[in-house]
Amino acid sequence: MDIKISPGRLEGSLEAISSKSDMHRALICAALSDRETEIFCNVLSKDIEATADCLRALGAEIAHDKEKGSFKLRPVDLEKKGNIQEKAELFCGESGSTLRFIMPVAAALGGSFLLTGEGKLPERPMGPLLRELKSHGISLSSEKLPIVMEGKLSGKDFEMEGNISSQFITGLLLAFPLLDGEARLKLSSRLESSGYVDITLSVMRAFGREVEREGDSFYLKPSGKRGYISPLSYRVEGDWSNSALWLCADFLRGNSIAVTGLLQRSLQGDRAVTEVLSSLEREGDVTVDASQIPDLVPALSVCSAMRRGRTLFVNAGRLRIKECDRLSAIAENLERLGVSVRESADSLEIEGRESIEGGVRLPSYNDHRIAMSAAILATACSKPVVIEGAEAVNKSYPGFFDDFRRLGGKADVI
């Protein structure tokens, strides 16, 4: 689906969609709890559908009430194994979070599972997690999808690099309550994207399991009971990552957008968008460390292209292994719009300009964040811009273009 974005002002107020990061974790904890849970979440994206489908394949029952904006989960029966599926296909769609969270969880449950996916997911790196699973009793048929995984996760001492993917760390932590006895995860390097691990610990705590952090290690004490303790109901907080798009749009001249439903004291690392935007308001050169906020870079690149001065994003190499190579995608699209960009292995330097003509076609690279940020930037161009493959937004924010139009944006399917 291609969408033509015409220049125009965005104005109004929107409620933040529910956090995808929070929802992934809450679904998994609820599916492994001692009783039913109702989770309140105001959006259903393709990534969340992928996690829900995998949990159904493992034996959980999940019903979505669209009008109420909630999900009711009847968990896997961990004690009687009455509804645990020990042989199942776990289709993860294009969701890296789903794959990296579900794989250790399924391994801890034990059985034989076929893990599959689509799009760029089979190409995304899994090596460190696969090596750790293998060293703890799991047999794997391949280094990339499709993978047949067999066995049951064992042991109590795990080790993982902290600067590769916080998703690997989250996956192991979510699996810990399913193991027999205590479990410890030691990091062998500095933790990046630490906010996502903080979210994991918070959700686990809400579902009755407290993980202690001691320096570079995470420790879960034995409780005498497998799984989690349901809080009966859980409300997913607003998403700072996707709301950052509207906050960045508000940064552009002429727009006036307010986003409600965001917790100012949220554990989400991407709440840092407000601080970064404050620094970008100053004229001159600004350096942004992307190590803890990689998902913000596409949205922030919009502001960087339209400000006076150079913006340098550093420690951004991990953006190359997302849904697409995001550093190259951002650079290529900005260059199509006439913006000067310098790209290195782990950095991006953008020379802002006062006006951008537009009148070009921008590919989405099948990446939701690239598609949405391109649409926001297109509003500030002097000529229409066509976003190719705009349906990529369904991965995290299926209502993005509806909200865009609600703010007065002109988006026409062509």
C-alpha positions as CSV (number, residue, x, y, z in Angstrom):
1,M,0.0,0.0,0.0
2,D,1.4,3.4,-1.0
3,I,0.2,6.5,0.7
4,K,0.6,10.1,-0.6
5,I,1.3,12.6,2.2
6,S,0.5,16.2,1.3
7,P,2.0,19.1,3.2
8,G,-0.1,20.5,6.0
9,R,-0.4,21.4,9.6
10,L,-1.0,18.8,12.3
11,E,-3.0,20.0,15.3
12,G,-4.9,18.4,18.2
13,S,-4.7,15.9,21.0
14,L,-4.2,12.1,21.0
15,E,-4.2,9.4,23.7
16,A,-1.1,7.4,23.6
17,I,-1.5,3.8,22.4
18,S,-0.6,1.1,24.9
19,S,3.1,0.1,25.2
20,K,4.0,-2.8,23.0
21,S,7.0,-3.5,25.2
22,D,4.8,-3.7,28.4
23,M,2.1,-5.8,26.6
24,H,4.5,-8.5,25.3
25,R,5.8,-9.1,28.8
26,A,2.4,-8.9,30.5
27,L,0.9,-11.4,28.1
28,I,3.7,-13.9,28.8
29,C,3.6,-13.5,32.5
30,A,-0.2,-13.8,32.5
31,A,-0.1,-17.0,30.4
32,L,2.3,-18.5,32.9
33,S,0.4,-17.5,36.0
34,D,-1.6,-19.4,38.6
35,R,-5.1,-18.1,37.5
36,E,-6.9,-16.0,34.9
37,T,-5.8,-12.4,34.2
38,E,-7.5,-9.5,32.4
39,I,-5.1,-7.2,30.6
40,F,-6.3,-3.8,29.5
41,C,-4.6,-2.6,26.3
42,N,-6.0,-0.2,23.7
43,V,-4.2,-1.5,20.6
44,L,-3.7,-4.8,18.9
45,S,-0.6,-4.8,16.6
46,K,0.9,-7.6,14.5
47,D,3.7,-8.0,17.0
48,I,1.3,-8.5,19.9
49,E,-0.8,-10.9,17.8
50,A,2.4,-12.9,17.2
51,T,3.1,-13.2,20.9
52,A,-0.5,-14.1,21.7
53,D,-0.6,-16.8,19.0
54,C,2.6,-18.4,20.3
55,L,1.2,-18.5,23.8
56,R,-2.0,-20.1,22.5
57,A,0.2,-22.7,20.8
58,L,1.7,-23.4,24.2
59,G,-1.7,-24.0,25.7
60,A,-2.9,-20.6,27.0
61,E,-6.4,-19.4,26.1
62,I,-6.6,-15.8,25.1
63,A,-9.7,-13.8,24.2
64,H,-9.6,-10.3,22.9
65,D,-12.6,-7.9,23.7
66,K,-12.0,-5.1,21.2
67,E,-14.9,-2.9,22.6
68,K,-13.6,-3.2,26.1
69,G,-10.0,-3.0,25.1
70,S,-8.9,-6.0,27.1
71,F,-7.5,-9.5,26.8
72,K,-8.6,-12.3,29.1
73,L,-6.1,-15.0,29.6
74,R,-6.6,-18.5,31.0
75,P,-3.0,-19.6,31.7
76,V,-1.1,-22.7,30.8
77,D,-1.6,-25.4,33.6
78,L,1.9,-25.6,34.9
79,E,1.1,-28.0,37.7
80,K,-1.1,-30.5,36.0
81,K,0.2,-30.0,32.5
82,G,-3.4,-30.4,31.4
83,N,-3.1,-27.8,28.6
84,I,0.6,-27.5,28.0
85,Q,1.5,-28.2,24.4
86,E,4.9,-29.9,24.4
87,K,5.0,-30.1,20.6
88,A,3.9,-27.0,18.7
89,E,4.8,-24.6,16.0
90,L,5.6,-21.1,17.3
91,F,5.1,-18.6,14.5
92,C,6.7,-15.3,15.5
93,G,5.7,-13.3,12.4
94,E,8.3,-10.4,12.1
95,S,8.5,-9.8,15.8
96,G,12.0,-9.9,17.3
97,S,10.5,-9.5,20.8
98,T,8.2,-12.5,20.3
99,L,11.0,-14.8,19.1
100,R,13.6,-13.8,21.7
101,F,11.1,-13.9,24.6
102,I,9.2,-17.0,23.6
103,M,12.2,-19.2,22.8
104,P,13.6,-19.3,26.4
105,V,10.1,-19.6,27.8
106,A,9.2,-22.6,25.7
107,A,12.6,-24.1,26.4
108,A,11.9,-23.8,30.1
109,L,8.5,-25.4,29.7
110,G,10.2,-28.3,27.8
111,G,9.2,-30.1,24.7
112,S,9.7,-30.0,21.0
113,F,9.0,-26.8,19.1
114,L,9.3,-25.5,15.6
115,L,10.1,-21.8,15.6
116,T,9.3,-19.9,12.4
117,G,9.0,-16.3,11.2
118,E,8.8,-14.1,8.2
119,G,10.2,-11.0,6.7
120,K,13.6,-10.0,8.0
121,L,13.2,-12.0,11.3
122,P,15.1,-15.1,10.1
123,E,18.1,-12.8,9.4
124,R,18.2,-11.1,12.7
125,P,21.0,-12.3,15.0
126,M,20.3,-14.9,17.6
127,G,23.8,-16.4,18.3
128,P,24.3,-15.4,21.9
129,L,20.9,-16.6,23.0
130,L,21.2,-19.9,21.0
131,R,24.6,-20.6,22.6
132,E,23.2,-20.1,26.1
133,L,20.3,-22.4,25.4
134,K,22.5,-25.1,24.0
135,S,24.8,-24.9,27.0
136,H,21.8,-25.5,29.3
137,G,20.3,-28.7,27.7
138,I,18.6,-27.5,24.6
139,S,19.0,-29.0,21.2
140,L,18.7,-26.7,18.2
141,S,18.5,-27.8,14.5
142,S,19.8,-24.5,13.0
143,E,21.3,-21.1,13.8
144,K,18.4,-19.3,12.1
145,L,14.7,-19.8,11.5
146,P,13.1,-22.2,11.0
147,I,14.5,-23.9,14.1
148,V,13.5,-27.1,15.7
149,M,14.1,-26.7,19.5
150,E,14.0,-29.8,21.7
151,G,14.7,-30.5,25.4
152,K,14.1,-28.7,28.7
153,L,16.1,-25.8,30.0
154,S,18.2,-26.7,33.0
155,G,20.8,-25.2,35.3
156,K,20.8,-22.1,37.4
157,D,23.8,-20.0,36.2
158,F,23.5,-18.1,32.9
159,E,25.7,-15.5,31.2
160,M,24.9,-13.0,28.5
161,E,26.5,-10.0,26.9
162,G,24.7,-6.8,27.8
163,N,25.4,-4.8,24.7
164,I,24.0,-7.2,22.0
165,S,20.3,-7.2,22.7
166,S,18.3,-6.5,25.8
167,Q,15.7,-8.9,24.3
168,F,17.9,-11.9,25.0
169,I,18.2,-10.8,28.6
170,T,14.5,-10.3,29.0
171,G,13.7,-13.7,27.4
172,L,15.9,-15.5,30.0
173,L,14.6,-13.5,32.9
174,L,11.0,-14.3,31.9
175,A,11.9,-18.0,31.8
176,F,13.5,-18.0,35.2
177,P,10.2,-18.6,37.2
178,L,9.7,-21.8,35.2
179,L,13.0,-23.3,36.2
180,D,13.6,-25.6,39.2
181,G,15.1,-23.6,42.1
182,E,17.1,-20.4,41.9
183,A,18.5,-18.8,38.8
184,R,21.2,-16.2,38.1
185,L,22.0,-14.2,35.0
186,K,25.4,-12.5,34.8
187,L,26.2,-9.9,32.2
188,S,29.7,-10.0,30.6
189,S,29.5,-6.5,29.2
190,R,27.8,-3.1,29.8
191,L,24.0,-3.3,29.6
192,E,22.5,-1.2,26.7
193,S,18.8,-0.4,26.3
194,S,18.6,-0.9,30.1
195,G,15.1,0.7,30.1
196,Y,13.7,-2.4,28.5
197,V,15.1,-4.7,31.1
198,D,13.7,-2.4,33.8
199,I,10.2,-2.9,32.2
200,T,10.8,-6.6,32.3
201,L,11.6,-6.5,36.0
202,S,8.6,-4.3,36.7
203,V,6.1,-6.6,34.9
204,M,7.6,-9.7,36.6
205,R,7.1,-7.9,40.0
206,A,3.5,-7.1,39.1
207,F,3.0,-10.8,38.5
208,G,4.5,-11.8,41.9
209,R,8.2,-12.6,41.0
210,E,10.9,-10.3,42.3
211,V,14.3,-10.4,40.5
212,E,17.1,-8.9,42.5
213,R,19.9,-7.0,40.7
214,E,23.4,-7.2,42.2
215,G,25.8,-5.3,40.1
216,D,26.0,-7.0,36.7
217,S,23.9,-10.0,37.8
218,F,20.2,-10.7,38.1
219,Y,19.0,-13.2,40.7
220,L,15.7,-15.0,41.2
221,K,15.2,-16.8,44.5
222,P,13.4,-20.1,44.5
223,S,9.7,-19.8,45.6
224,G,8.6,-23.4,45.8
225,K,6.2,-22.8,43.0
226,R,6.7,-22.5,39.2
227,G,5.4,-19.6,37.2
228,Y,3.8,-16.3,38.2
229,I,1.1,-15.0,40.5
230,S,-1.7,-13.2,38.7
231,P,-2.7,-9.8,39.9
232,L,-6.1,-10.6,38.3
233,S,-6.1,-7.4,36.3
234,Y,-3.3,-5.4,34.7
235,R,-3.4,-2.1,32.8
236,V,-0.7,-1.6,30.1
237,E,0.8,2.0,30.3
238,G,1.0,4.4,27.3
239,D,3.8,3.9,24.8
240,W,6.6,6.4,24.8
241,S,8.2,4.9,21.7
242,N,5.3,5.5,19.3
243,S,4.2,8.7,21.1
244,A,7.6,10.1,20.3
245,L,6.5,10.4,16.7
246,W,3.8,12.9,17.7
247,L,6.2,14.7,20.0
248,C,8.7,15.0,17.2
249,A,5.9,16.2,14.9
250,D,5.0,18.9,17.5
251,F,8.7,20.0,17.3
252,L,8.2,20.9,13.6
253,R,7.3,24.5,12.8
254,G,3.5,25.1,12.6
255,N,2.4,21.9,14.3
256,S,0.6,21.8,17.7
257,I,0.1,18.3,19.2
258,A,-0.5,17.1,22.7
259,V,-0.2,13.4,23.8
260,T,-2.1,12.2,26.8
261,G,-1.8,9.0,28.8
262,L,2.0,8.9,29.2
263,L,3.5,8.3,32.6
264,Q,6.2,10.9,33.3
265,R,7.9,8.5,35.7
266,S,7.7,5.5,33.3
267,L,10.5,3.0,33.2
268,Q,10.4,3.1,29.4
269,G,13.8,4.4,28.3
270,D,12.2,6.2,25.4
271,R,10.7,8.8,27.7
272,A,14.1,10.4,27.2
273,V,12.6,11.8,23.9
274,T,11.5,15.0,25.8
275,E,15.0,15.6,27.0
276,V,16.5,15.1,23.6
277,L,14.0,17.3,21.9
278,S,14.9,20.1,24.4
279,S,18.6,19.8,23.3
280,L,17.5,19.9,19.6
281,E,15.7,23.2,20.2
282,R,19.1,24.9,20.5
283,E,20.9,26.0,17.3
284,G,24.2,24.5,16.5
285,D,25.7,21.0,16.8
286,V,24.1,18.4,19.1
287,T,25.3,14.9,19.8
288,V,22.7,12.2,20.8
289,D,23.9,9.0,22.4
290,A,21.6,6.3,20.9
291,S,22.9,3.4,23.0
292,Q,19.9,3.4,25.4
293,I,17.3,4.8,22.9
294,P,17.8,3.2,19.5
295,D,14.1,3.1,18.7
296,L,13.9,6.9,18.9
297,V,16.4,7.6,16.2
298,P,14.0,7.4,13.2
299,A,11.6,9.9,14.8
300,L,14.4,12.1,16.0
301,S,15.9,12.2,12.5
302,V,12.8,14.1,11.4
303,C,13.6,16.9,13.9
304,S,17.3,16.8,12.9
305,A,16.5,17.3,9.3
306,M,14.5,20.5,10.0
307,R,16.7,22.2,12.6
308,R,19.5,24.7,12.3
309,G,22.7,22.8,12.9
310,R,24.2,19.3,12.7
311,T,22.9,16.4,14.8
312,L,25.2,13.5,15.4
313,F,23.7,10.2,16.5
314,V,26.5,8.0,18.1
315,N,26.6,4.4,19.5
316,A,23.8,3.6,17.0
317,G,25.2,0.5,15.4
318,R,22.4,-1.8,16.7
319,L,20.0,0.0,14.4
320,R,21.5,-2.0,11.6
321,I,20.0,-5.2,12.9
322,K,16.4,-4.1,13.4
323,E,13.5,-4.7,10.9
324,C,15.9,-3.2,8.4
325,D,19.2,-1.5,8.5
326,R,17.7,1.7,10.0
327,L,20.8,3.8,9.7
328,S,21.1,3.2,6.0
329,A,17.3,3.6,5.5
330,I,17.2,6.9,7.3
331,A,20.2,8.2,5.4
332,E,18.9,7.1,2.0
333,N,15.5,8.6,2.6
334,L,16.9,11.9,3.8
335,E,19.2,12.1,0.9
336,R,16.3,11.5,-1.5
337,L,14.8,14.6,0.1
338,G,18.0,16.6,-0.4
339,V,19.2,16.5,3.2
340,S,22.9,16.1,3.8
341,V,23.8,13.0,5.7
342,R,27.0,11.2,6.7
343,E,26.8,7.6,7.7
344,S,29.4,5.5,9.5
345,A,29.3,2.0,11.0
346,D,27.7,3.2,14.2
347,S,26.8,6.8,13.7
348,L,24.7,9.2,11.6
349,E,25.3,12.9,11.1
350,I,22.4,15.0,9.7
351,E,22.9,18.6,8.5
352,G,19.5,20.3,9.1
353,R,18.0,22.7,6.7
354,E,15.2,25.3,6.8
355,S,13.1,23.8,4.0
356,I,12.7,20.5,2.2
357,E,11.0,20.4,-1.2
358,G,9.6,16.8,-1.2
359,G,8.0,15.6,-4.4
360,V,9.7,12.1,-4.1
361,R,8.8,8.5,-3.3
362,L,10.2,7.1,0.0
363,P,10.4,3.4,0.6
364,S,9.4,2.1,4.0
365,Y,11.9,-0.8,3.9
366,N,9.0,-2.8,5.4
367,D,9.9,-1.1,8.7
368,H,7.2,0.5,10.8
369,R,9.3,3.2,12.4
370,I,10.8,4.2,9.0
371,A,7.3,4.5,7.5
372,M,5.9,6.5,10.3
373,S,8.8,8.9,10.6
374,A,8.8,9.5,6.8
375,A,5.1,10.4,7.0
376,I,5.8,12.9,9.8
377,L,8.6,14.6,7.9
378,A,6.5,14.7,4.7
379,T,4.1,17.1,6.3
380,A,6.8,19.7,6.5
381,C,7.8,19.4,2.8
382,S,6.6,21.9,0.2
383,K,5.5,19.1,-2.2
384,P,3.7,15.8,-1.6
385,V,5.7,12.7,-0.7
386,V,4.6,9.1,-1.4
387,I,5.4,6.5,1.3
388,E,5.8,3.1,-0.4
389,G,4.8,0.0,1.6
390,A,3.0,2.1,4.2
391,E,1.2,-0.9,5.7
392,A,4.5,-1.6,7.6
393,V,2.9,0.5,10.4
394,N,0.7,-2.4,11.3
395,K,3.6,-4.0,13.1
396,S,3.3,-1.7,16.0
397,Y,0.7,1.0,15.3
398,P,-2.1,-0.1,13.0
399,G,-4.1,3.0,13.6
400,F,-1.2,5.4,12.8
401,F,-2.7,6.9,9.7
402,D,-6.1,7.2,11.3
403,D,-4.6,9.2,14.1
404,F,-2.6,11.2,11.5
405,R,-5.8,12.1,9.7
406,R,-7.5,12.9,13.0
407,L,-4.8,15.6,13.5
408,G,-5.6,17.1,10.2
409,G,-2.9,15.2,8.2
410,K,-3.6,14.6,4.5
411,A,-2.9,10.9,3.7
412,D,-4.4,9.4,0.6
413,V,-4.0,5.8,-0.5
414,I,-2.9,5.6,-4.1
